[in-house]
Every structure is written in C-alpha cells, then in structure tokens.
Amino acid sequence: MGSCSSLPDIRAAAERAQPDVILMDVESDRCDGRAVLREVREAVPKAGVLVLSASPSPDLLSDVMSAGAAGFL
C-alpha cells in the first residue's frame, strides 16, 4: 500500500510493489490522471486499475476505460 504524488514516483512504486490492484483518483491537480493510468498499465500490466472520480463526465469514463482501467467508480 502506498501513496504517490508525481508520475515518476507512481511508476517506480508500482514497479517495485507489483500490486494486483491499484486504486487511483484520475482527477489530480498534480498530474494528468490519464497519463498516470497509461504509465501504471505499462509498468504493471497484470494489475487491475480501479479509477475514482467525482466527475459525472461520460467522456472521462470512456477515456479511462480506453486507457486500460479495469473499473470506474
């Protein structure tokens, strides 16, 4: 279990931990959540990534599912 705030830190932590599941907030003011999702999927392809968002945007749902999210809450 961990928490990261920059894309390089997130990728490094995911590669180190090799988690089965990753829970992430796609709407961060620190980095682009879609880019993070793509990086995480590349770093740990076996991990299921569940994306959280308070946004009701259907475009966001489509974007994250296309980027490899296993689910969206």
Secondary structure as UniProt FT lines:
FT   HELIX           7..17
FT   STRAND          21..25
FT   HELIX           33..43
FT   TURN            45..46
FT   STRAND          48..52
FT   HELIX           58..66
FT   TURN            67..68
FT   STRAND          71..72
//
